[in-house]
């Protein structure tokens, strides 16, 4: 594939970083990727997942730098939650965060489970609460 073709397609298709409906009413993103008919590959899905995890970690540590001092399984609970909720909604877990900050991981897990989020995500919340209590992956 030539650089000229790439540049030409970039110019013709235009770049859209959020999904939109093209003139053929197909859900499209990027430089004309037809998500309805083509979707994404496994490699693209994994690339996006890893990028999103990295961003969730950056957001978490920018808002709560002390979390970098706790063990990885517990950090990953919070990264998982930020991934799912976004940092703004995650920041609403004030009691859980306060408990974790002082090392009371049992109370942190209890606070996590005492939330609307826990009722929405079900077993995910239970697994993450166990991981918070034990400090090891479920």
MDTraj code that builds the backbone (N, CA, C; nanometers):
import mdtraj as md
import numpy as np

residues = "UNK UNK UNK UNK UNK UNK UNK UNK UNK UNK UNK UNK UNK UNK UNK UNK UNK UNK UNK UNK UNK UNK UNK UNK UNK UNK UNK UNK UNK UNK UNK UNK UNK UNK UNK UNK UNK UNK UNK UNK UNK UNK UNK UNK UNK UNK UNK UNK UNK UNK UNK UNK UNK UNK UNK UNK UNK UNK UNK UNK UNK UNK UNK UNK UNK UNK UNK UNK UNK UNK UNK UNK UNK UNK UNK UNK UNK UNK UNK UNK UNK UNK UNK UNK UNK UNK UNK UNK UNK UNK UNK UNK UNK UNK UNK UNK UNK UNK UNK UNK UNK UNK UNK UNK UNK UNK UNK UNK UNK UNK UNK UNK UNK UNK UNK UNK UNK UNK UNK UNK UNK UNK UNK UNK UNK UNK UNK UNK UNK UNK UNK UNK UNK UNK UNK UNK UNK UNK".split()
xyz = np.array([
    [0.0852, -0.1168, 0.0000],
    [0.0000, 0.0000, 0.0000],
    [0.0897, 0.1229, 0.0000],
    [0.0613, 0.2140, -0.0862],
    [0.1463, 0.3325, -0.1001],
    [0.1036, 0.4412, -0.0021],
    [0.1990, 0.5235, 0.0362],
    [0.1690, 0.6394, 0.1195],
    [0.0730, 0.7330, 0.0481],
    [0.0840, 0.7387, -0.0843],
    [-0.0057, 0.8250, -0.1613],
    [-0.1502, 0.7796, -0.1477],
    [-0.1716, 0.6482, -0.1526],
    [-0.3078, 0.5956, -0.1362],
    [-0.3602, 0.6280, 0.0027],
    [-0.2770, 0.6075, 0.1031],
    [-0.3187, 0.6369, 0.2412],
    [-0.3587, 0.7835, 0.2526],
    [-0.2744, 0.8727, 0.2031],
    [-0.3047, 1.0158, 0.2110],
    [-0.4311, 1.0507, 0.1334],
    [-0.4491, 0.9874, 0.0177],
    [-0.5671, 1.0142, -0.0636],
    [-0.6935, 0.9703, 0.0092],
    [-0.6912, 0.8495, 0.0664],
    [-0.8082, 0.8009, 0.1392],
    [-0.8356, 0.8857, 0.2638],
    [-0.7311, 0.9277, 0.3306],
    [-0.7501, 1.0154, 0.4468],
    [-0.8211, 1.1438, 0.4043],
    [-0.7811, 1.1982, 0.2922],
    [-0.8410, 1.3210, 0.2413],
    [-0.9852, 1.2966, 0.1963],
    [-1.0080, 1.1877, 0.1255],
    [-1.1422, 1.1596, 0.0733],
    [-1.2408, 1.1221, 0.1839],
    [-1.1974, 1.0409, 0.2771],
    [-1.2882, 0.9921, 0.3810],
    [-1.3048, 1.0913, 0.4957],
    [-1.1986, 1.1628, 0.5280],
    [-1.2022, 1.2498, 0.6449],
    [-1.1919, 1.1671, 0.7718],
    [-1.1471, 1.2299, 0.8762],
    [-1.1291, 1.1595, 1.0043],
    [-1.2397, 1.2002, 1.0998],
    [-1.3073, 1.0995, 1.1544],
    [-1.4103, 1.1215, 1.2565],
    [-1.3783, 1.0284, 1.3719],
    [-1.3516, 1.0847, 1.4877],
    [-1.3095, 1.0056, 1.6028],
    [-1.4256, 0.9533, 1.6872],
    [-1.5450, 0.9931, 1.6512],
    [-1.6639, 0.9397, 1.7176],
    [-1.7535, 0.8788, 1.6112],
    [-1.8265, 0.7742, 1.6463],
    [-1.9132, 0.7095, 1.5471],
    [-2.0165, 0.8054, 1.4885],
    [-2.0450, 0.7847, 1.3627],
    [-2.1439, 0.8657, 1.2923],
    [-2.2094, 0.7785, 1.1851],
    [-2.3187, 0.8252, 1.1314],
    [-2.3870, 0.7569, 1.0219],
    [-2.3400, 0.8188, 0.8907],
    [-2.2848, 0.7370, 0.8021],
    [-2.2394, 0.7868, 0.6725],
    [-2.3601, 0.8092, 0.5812],
    [-2.3340, 0.8512, 0.4591],
    [-2.4427, 0.8803, 0.3656],
    [-2.5234, 0.7558, 0.3303],
    [-2.4644, 0.6367, 0.3499],
    [-2.5363, 0.5109, 0.3270],
    [-2.6020, 0.4597, 0.4560],
    [-2.6042, 0.5446, 0.5591],
    [-2.6648, 0.5134, 0.6890],
    [-2.5940, 0.3986, 0.7615],
    [-2.4654, 0.3835, 0.7394],
    [-2.3850, 0.2821, 0.8088],
    [-2.3117, 0.3489, 0.9241],
    [-2.3082, 0.2816, 1.0381],
    [-2.2307, 0.3323, 1.1506],
    [-2.0833, 0.3278, 1.1119],
    [-2.0156, 0.4419, 1.1219],
    [-1.8811, 0.4585, 1.0673],
    [-1.7950, 0.5318, 1.1695],
    [-1.6643, 0.5067, 1.1647],
    [-1.5700, 0.5762, 1.2531],
    [-1.4346, 0.5854, 1.1846],
    [-1.3495, 0.6730, 1.2367],
    [-1.2137, 0.6853, 1.1835],
    [-1.2147, 0.7409, 1.0439],
    [-1.1420, 0.6754, 0.9558],
    [-1.1355, 0.7142, 0.8143],
    [-1.2275, 0.6241, 0.7329],
    [-1.3559, 0.6300, 0.7613],
    [-1.4528, 0.5566, 0.6809],
    [-1.4698, 0.4098, 0.7174],
    [-1.4315, 0.3674, 0.8375],
    [-1.4512, 0.2276, 0.8772],
    [-1.5981, 0.2015, 0.9002],
    [-1.6533, 0.1109, 0.8207],
    [-1.7941, 0.0719, 0.8280],
    [-1.8088, -0.0303, 0.9404],
    [-1.8553, 0.0167, 1.0546],
    [-1.8693, -0.0722, 1.1697],
    [-1.9857, -0.1690, 1.1535],
    [-2.0903, -0.1275, 1.0841],
    [-2.2054, -0.2161, 1.0657],
    [-2.1671, -0.3411, 0.9875],
    [-2.0928, -0.3253, 0.8806],
    [-2.0608, -0.4394, 0.7941],
    [-1.9242, -0.5011, 0.8225],
    [-1.8268, -0.4201, 0.8607],
    [-1.6899, -0.4679, 0.8781],
    [-1.6562, -0.4923, 1.0246],
    [-1.7024, -0.4045, 1.1136],
    [-1.6685, -0.4157, 1.2548],
    [-1.5216, -0.3867, 1.2780],
    [-1.4640, -0.4522, 1.3787],
    [-1.3217, -0.4399, 1.4064],
    [-1.2641, -0.5798, 1.4244],
    [-1.1345, -0.5912, 1.4098],
    [-1.0681, -0.7208, 1.4249],
    [-1.0370, -0.7466, 1.5725],
    [-1.0008, -0.8700, 1.6039],
    [-0.9575, -0.9036, 1.7396],
    [-0.8388, -0.8177, 1.7811],
    [-0.7442, -0.7995, 1.6898],
    [-0.6254, -0.7191, 1.7202],
    [-0.6639, -0.5739, 1.7485],
    [-0.7578, -0.5203, 1.6721],
    [-0.8023, -0.3829, 1.6951],
    [-0.8754, -0.3713, 1.8287],
    [-0.9576, -0.4698, 1.8617],
    [-1.0285, -0.4692, 1.9894],
    [-0.9286, -0.4730, 2.1051],
    [-0.8246, -0.5559, 2.0937],
    [-0.7242, -0.5653, 2.1994],
    [-0.6441, -0.4350, 2.2097],
    [-0.6109, -0.3757, 2.0960],
    [-0.5395, -0.2480, 2.0940],
    [-0.6209, -0.1411, 2.1664],
    [-0.7495, -0.1344, 2.1367],
    [-0.8368, -0.0362, 2.2000],
    [-0.8501, -0.0638, 2.3496],
    [-0.8637, -0.1911, 2.3872],
    [-0.8748, -0.2263, 2.5288],
    [-0.7510, -0.1817, 2.6056],
    [-0.6340, -0.2125, 2.5522],
    [-0.5096, -0.1744, 2.6206],
    [-0.4966, -0.0221, 2.6304],
    [-0.5340, 0.0488, 2.5272],
    [-0.5314, 0.1956, 2.5331],
    [-0.6280, 0.2482, 2.6385],
    [-0.7473, 0.1896, 2.6433],
    [-0.8474, 0.2348, 2.7394],
    [-0.8049, 0.2036, 2.8830],
    [-0.7408, 0.0888, 2.9046],
    [-0.6893, 0.0554, 3.0380],
    [-0.5819, 0.1556, 3.0780],
    [-0.4912, 0.1856, 2.9862],
    [-0.3853, 0.2830, 3.0155],
    [-0.4444, 0.4188, 3.0516],
    [-0.5451, 0.4614, 2.9778],
    [-0.6082, 0.5906, 3.0069],
    [-0.6794, 0.5870, 3.1415],
    [-0.7459, 0.4774, 3.1737],
    [-0.8135, 0.4654, 3.3032],
    [-0.7119, 0.4760, 3.4171],
    [-0.5953, 0.4141, 3.4003],
    [-0.4902, 0.4211, 3.5030],
    [-0.4376, 0.5633, 3.5172],
    [-0.4146, 0.6307, 3.4063],
    [-0.3689, 0.7700, 3.4104],
    [-0.4718, 0.8561, 3.4829],
    [-0.5981, 0.8429, 3.4459],
    [-0.7042, 0.9213, 3.5096],
    [-0.7092, 0.8936, 3.6595],
    [-0.7000, 0.7655, 3.6962],
    [-0.7056, 0.7266, 3.8367],
    [-0.5920, 0.7900, 3.9156],
    [-0.4695, 0.7759, 3.8660],
    [-0.3538, 0.8248, 3.9409],
    [-0.3439, 0.9773, 3.9404],
    [-0.3972, 1.0420, 3.8381],
    [-0.4010, 1.1883, 3.8406],
    [-0.4953, 1.2381, 3.9494],
    [-0.6029, 1.1649, 3.9719],
    [-0.7019, 1.2042, 4.0722],
    [-0.6686, 1.1526, 4.2116],
    [-0.6017, 1.0392, 4.2189],
    [-0.5735, 0.9737, 4.3470],
    [-0.4322, 0.9157, 4.3453],
    [-0.3309, 0.9998, 4.3492],
    [-0.1925, 0.9507, 4.3345],
    [-0.1514, 0.8487, 4.4411],
    [-0.2124, 0.8518, 4.5569],
    [-0.1797, 0.7574, 4.6637],
    [-0.2082, 0.6126, 4.6239],
    [-0.2961, 0.5912, 4.5282],
    [-0.3313, 0.4547, 4.4875],
    [-0.2104, 0.3812, 4.4310],
    [-0.1133, 0.4549, 4.3805],
    [0.0094, 0.3930, 4.3292],
    [0.0882, 0.3220, 4.4390],
    [0.0553, 0.3474, 4.5653],
    [0.1273, 0.2866, 4.6775],
    [0.0641, 0.1553, 4.7252],
    [-0.0539, 0.1225, 4.6749],
    [-0.1148, -0.0044, 4.7172],
    [-0.0786, -0.1134, 4.6164],
    [-0.1027, -0.2382, 4.6546],
    [-0.0639, -0.3515, 4.5701],
    [-0.1434, -0.3535, 4.4394],
    [-0.0854, -0.4223, 4.3406],
    [-0.1444, -0.4220, 4.2062],
    [-0.2853, -0.4809, 4.1991],
    [-0.3151, -0.5908, 4.2673],
    [-0.4528, -0.6412, 4.2562],
    [-0.5561, -0.5376, 4.3004],
    [-0.5249, -0.4620, 4.4044],
    [-0.6193, -0.3604, 4.4522],
    [-0.6199, -0.2383, 4.3606],
    [-0.5038, -0.1992, 4.3107],
    [-0.5013, -0.0916, 4.2105],
    [-0.5889, -0.1299, 4.0920],
    [-0.5773, -0.2550, 4.0504],
    [-0.6517, -0.2998, 3.9329],
    [-0.8025, -0.3001, 3.9563],
    [-0.8457, -0.3198, 4.0817],
    [-0.9886, -0.3059, 4.1112],
    [-1.0341, -0.1654, 4.0743],
    [-0.9572, -0.0672, 4.1183],
    [-0.9946, 0.0715, 4.0918],
    [-0.9831, 0.1043, 3.9429],
    [-0.8817, 0.0522, 3.8763],
    [-0.8694, 0.0754, 3.7315],
    [-0.9893, 0.0149, 3.6587],
    [-1.0283, -0.1057, 3.6995],
    [-1.1451, -0.1723, 3.6411],
    [-1.2692, -0.0845, 3.6593],
    [-1.2844, -0.0279, 3.7781],
    [-1.4013, 0.0565, 3.8046],
    [-1.3977, 0.1848, 3.7214],
    [-1.2808, 0.2470, 3.7110],
    [-1.2689, 0.3686, 3.6295],
    [-1.2973, 0.3361, 3.4834],
    [-1.2467, 0.2227, 3.4371],
    [-1.2733, 0.1772, 3.3006],
    [-1.4239, 0.1696, 3.2770],
    [-1.4951, 0.1134, 3.3735],
    [-1.6393, 0.0916, 3.3618],
    [-1.7206, 0.2192, 3.3820],
    [-1.6829, 0.2990, 3.4810],
    [-1.7635, 0.4133, 3.5217],
    [-1.7194, 0.5461, 3.4619],
    [-1.5912, 0.5561, 3.4279],
    [-1.5317, 0.6857, 3.3986],
    [-1.4863, 0.7481, 3.5300],
    [-1.3880, 0.8355, 3.5225],
    [-1.3284, 0.8897, 3.6451],
    [-1.4261, 0.9754, 3.7239],
    [-1.5125, 1.0489, 3.6592],
    [-1.6039, 1.1367, 3.7331],
    [-1.7009, 1.0579, 3.8192],
    [-1.7605, 0.9550, 3.7654],
    [-1.8521, 0.8723, 3.8457],
    [-1.7746, 0.7942, 3.9509],
    [-1.6552, 0.7448, 3.9152],
    [-1.5732, 0.6724, 4.0126],
    [-1.5413, 0.7609, 4.1330],
    [-1.5143, 0.8878, 4.1087],
    [-1.4799, 0.9796, 4.2180],
    [-1.5920, 0.9932, 4.3203],
    [-1.7122, 0.9500, 4.2850],
    [-1.8238, 0.9508, 4.3788],
    [-1.8123, 0.8446, 4.4870],
    [-1.7195, 0.7523, 4.4728],
    [-1.6993, 0.6463, 4.5722],
    [-1.6098, 0.6978, 4.6857],
    [-1.6509, 0.8090, 4.7461],
    [-1.5683, 0.8768, 4.8459],
    [-1.5410, 0.7897, 4.9685],
    [-1.6415, 0.7195, 5.0178],
    [-1.6220, 0.6367, 5.1374],
    [-1.5319, 0.5165, 5.1084],
    [-1.5491, 0.4554, 4.9930],
    [-1.4636, 0.3422, 4.9552],
    [-1.3190, 0.3887, 4.9389],
    [-1.3002, 0.5023, 4.8755],
    [-1.1654, 0.5558, 4.8568],
    [-1.1016, 0.5922, 4.9903],
    [-1.1777, 0.6540, 5.0786],
    [-1.1243, 0.6908, 5.2103],
    [-1.0820, 0.5666, 5.2886],
    [-1.1621, 0.4617, 5.2801],
    [-1.1288, 0.3373, 5.3501],
    [-1.0010, 0.2755, 5.2929],
    [-0.9911, 0.2709, 5.1614],
    [-0.8713, 0.2130, 5.0982],
    [-0.7477, 0.2948, 5.1316],
    [-0.7630, 0.4245, 5.1390],
    [-0.6476, 0.5122, 5.1655],
    [-0.5841, 0.4825, 5.3007],
    [-0.6648, 0.4396, 5.3972],
    [-0.6113, 0.4054, 5.5295],
    [-0.5898, 0.2549, 5.5454],
    [-0.6053, 0.1809, 5.4360],
    [-0.5778, 0.0372, 5.4389],
    [-0.6901, -0.0498, 5.4892],
    [-0.8107, 0.0053, 5.5033],
    [-0.9258, -0.0737, 5.5471],
    [-0.9966, -0.1276, 5.4228],
    [-0.9412, -0.2351, 5.3691],
    [-0.9916, -0.2886, 5.2430],
    [-1.1240, -0.3628, 5.2595],
    [-1.1510, -0.4142, 5.3802],
    [-1.2820, -0.4756, 5.4059],
    [-1.3920, -0.3697, 5.3949],
    [-1.3694, -0.2557, 5.4585],
    [-1.4685, -0.1480, 5.4520],
    [-1.4789, -0.0939, 5.3098],
    [-1.3673, -0.0832, 5.2419],
    [-1.3694, -0.0378, 5.1030],
    [-1.4603, -0.1272, 5.0192],
    [-1.4429, -0.2591, 5.0333],
    [-1.5253, -0.3545, 4.9578],
    [-1.6727, -0.3401, 4.9942],
    [-1.7001, -0.3230, 5.1237],
    [-1.8391, -0.3052, 5.1685],
    [-1.8995, -0.1812, 5.1038],
    [-1.8230, -0.0723, 5.1004],
    [-1.8713, 0.0518, 5.0388],
    [-1.8916, 0.0351, 4.8880],
    [-1.8026, -0.0395, 4.8246],
    [-1.8195, -0.0660, 4.6810],
    [-1.9519, -0.1367, 4.6555],
    [-1.9818, -0.2366, 4.7402],
    [-2.1022, -0.3162, 4.7196],
    [-2.2300, -0.2419, 4.7582],
    [-2.2160, -0.1397, 4.8406],
    [-2.3311, -0.0605, 4.8835],
    [-2.3488, 0.0572, 4.7872],
    [-2.3710, 0.0247, 4.6621],
    [-2.3809, 0.1299, 4.5602],
    [-2.4755, 0.0871, 4.4487],
    [-2.5230, 0.1853, 4.3773],
    [-2.6061, 0.1570, 4.2598],
    [-2.5245, 0.0828, 4.1545],
    [-2.3958, 0.1199, 4.1416],
    [-2.3050, 0.0526, 4.0482],
    [-2.3049, -0.0985, 4.0713],
    [-2.2944, -0.1397, 4.1980],
    [-2.2889, -0.2831, 4.2294],
    [-2.4163, -0.3542, 4.1837],
    [-2.5309, -0.2897, 4.2013],
    [-2.6550, -0.3537, 4.1569],
    [-2.6636, -0.3587, 4.0049],
    [-2.5977, -0.2641, 3.9387],
    [-2.6006, -0.2622, 3.7921],
    [-2.5084, -0.3667, 3.7308],
    [-2.3922, -0.3893, 3.7919],
    [-2.2926, -0.4781, 3.7300],
    [-2.2905, -0.6175, 3.7912],
    [-2.3622, -0.6388, 3.8994],
    [-2.3800, -0.7722, 3.9565],
    [-2.2516, -0.8426, 3.9963],
    [-2.2258, -0.9563, 3.9323],
    [-2.1123, -1.0409, 3.9705],
    [-1.9788, -0.9691, 3.9550],
    [-1.9702, -0.8772, 3.8628],
    [-1.8461, -0.8001, 3.8475],
    [-1.8120, -0.7299, 3.9794],
    [-1.9101, -0.6669, 4.0414],
    [-1.8876, -0.5983, 4.1688],
    [-1.8475, -0.6957, 4.2773],
    [-1.9120, -0.8113, 4.2827],
    [-1.8777, -0.9115, 4.3837],
    [-1.7336, -0.9599, 4.3670],
    [-1.6959, -0.9868, 4.2441],
    [-1.5587, -1.0316, 4.2176],
    [-1.4572, -0.9241, 4.2564],
    [-1.4845, -0.8005, 4.2200],
    [-1.3915, -0.6927, 4.2524],
    [-1.3851, -0.6669, 4.4026],
    [-1.4962, -0.6816, 4.4719],
    [-1.4956, -0.6664, 4.6183],
    [-1.4112, -0.7758, 4.6835],
    [-1.4239, -0.8988, 4.6362],
    [-1.3393, -1.0080, 4.6890],
    [-1.1920, -0.9785, 4.6635],
    [-1.1609, -0.9294, 4.5450],
    [-1.0230, -0.8959, 4.5097],
    [-0.9705, -0.7837, 4.5998],
    [-1.0558, -0.6868, 4.6315],
    [-1.0156, -0.5779, 4.7205],
    [-0.9853, -0.6316, 4.8604],
    [-1.0691, -0.7205, 4.9100],
    [-1.0502, -0.7756, 5.0447],
    [-0.9230, -0.8616, 5.0498],
    [-0.9073, -0.9495, 4.9553],
    [-0.7981, -1.0485, 4.9580],
    [-0.6645, -0.9937, 4.9074],
    [-0.6703, -0.8931, 4.8208],
    [-0.5469, -0.8424, 4.7635],
    [-0.4870, -0.9386, 4.6617],
    [-0.5737, -1.0202, 4.6030],
    [-0.5293, -1.1133, 4.4988],
    [-0.6401, -1.1278, 4.3964],
    [-0.6005, -1.1639, 4.2759],
    [-0.6970, -1.1738, 4.1662],
    [-0.7898, -1.2916, 4.1897],
    [-0.9153, -1.2703, 4.1578],
    [-1.0179, -1.3742, 4.1785],
    [-0.9998, -1.4889, 4.0825],
])
top = md.Topology()
chain = top.add_chain()
for i, resn in enumerate(residues, 1):
    res = top.add_residue(resn, chain, resSeq=i)
    for name in ("N", "CA", "C"):
        top.add_atom(name, md.element.get_by_symbol(name[0]), res)
traj = md.Trajectory(xyz[None], top)
